[in-house]
Amino acid sequence: SFRNSVVVLERHNNVGRVCSHARNNSQTLHRGDIETNYSIHKARRANAQAELLCRFTTTVLEEPERDSCIFRMSKLCLGVGEEEQELLRQRYESFHEEFPSMRFTEEKEEIFRLEPAVVLEDLDGSSFRSEPLAAIAIEDEYAAVNYGELTYSFVRHSRRHASETGKRVEFITSTKVESLAPSDDGDVMLRCSMNDVEVRARFCVVSAGGYSLLLAHSLGLAKHLSLLPIAGSFFFAGSSGAYRRLLNGKVYAVQDPALPFAAPHADPDVAKLGHPTRFGPTAAFHPMMERYLFESLPDALRTMQLTDPATIAALADILAERPHLIGYALAQMTYEAPLFGEHQYAINEAGRLVPAIARERVRLSPAWGFGGVRPQLLDTRKKTLLMGAGKIIEPEVPNMIFNITPSPGATVCLASALSD
């Protein structure tokens, strides 16, 4: 019996195996300081949410556990050319009061001190790239998270806290929820296909990415929302088996305001020995709920609602209003092509950050087995892409919450849990 318990149902054989796994995301603690698509209002909120997670790891976790979850490093946003120089200068003036550790420089020697690879034309030489440069930098703060390891810490500490306070927390893995529905007395009934589990709950939170929308649709909720699964692929610097660490910390490009997805960035992979540099993610349409799980294709197609004329009309309106998205989508698809893809990504994206890659002095290798799926939401009523958090709360079922897309990512996990 699960009476008076908190029960977590997980379809995989362990927690943190999909979106939270270190292979499937950029391992970033988002504060909104170096991401130029964040307004000051959004950055202030993201910073507070990130600080909540940071406090958990630094005050609750013992040192060995903490050091497997969260990592200190520098982070930098690089502006190339006079236009991006001016944009970063204005951003610094608006943001540095909120982020006092933020520094701004247009001096190539200072940027070289922080990240030599973004300034040098060739890693083996001493010549600086010719374009005007600017950078917003934050040195040595908690900036990277292994969210898979953090998930295991949440499990351990929730169990420990429950035993100390006389409460019950149950984790049931390898158990897929097939259906859920409100009962006559107002409880939520969950029926599971594996382990033959049936759960009656007073309150239910569904945090399962695109599957959350699938389950909401099964109750007739949020039918005006359709799913656009967007896959993110990554590339490592160096050859397979000999990946290289080119950068000391996280490096972001300036965001193109006309595009809905994040600018190219490069990150030390904290889950791999030596922290080799990983570039990405890309943003290509991918009709699956989970990146390498082909059996998730039917669920994705159902949730995309492509047979609904409203979905097609909304997509047509968006593309007519923003035709540059067609070129962007096609470019992202080319990055998935073997051999040709990494060459194009090196020239168009990674080379903006590290010139030696554009000059083919350093090769890129596809990160096979890496990358997840972002459940991008399409609002067919407003005919727009929803770029913020995707959360469904309906008055018909006040004791159910469906979390689809966290924004910005897993950084908000504790803040979202408190809100729920």
Protein Blocks (a to p, Z undefined) as FASTA:
>chain_A
ZZhiacdddfbfbehklmmpmklmgoiacehlmmmkbcfklmmmmmmmmmmmmmmmmmmp
cfklmmmmbccdddddddedjklmmmmmmmmmmmmmmmmmbccdfbfklmmmmmmmlmpm
blkbmbdcfbdcdddddehiafbdcfklmmmmmmmmmmmmmmmnopacdddehiacfbdc
ddfkopacdddfehpiacddfbdcddehjmlmmmmmmnopaklbccdddddddddedjeh
iaccfbfbdcdddddfkbcbdcddddddfkbghiaaceddddddddbfbfklmklmmmmm
mmnommbmklmmmmmmmmmmmmmlmmmmmmmmmmmpghjlmmmmmmmmmmmmmmmlmnop
accdddehiacdddddddfklopadfbdcddddfklmmbccdfbdcehjklmmmmmmmZZ
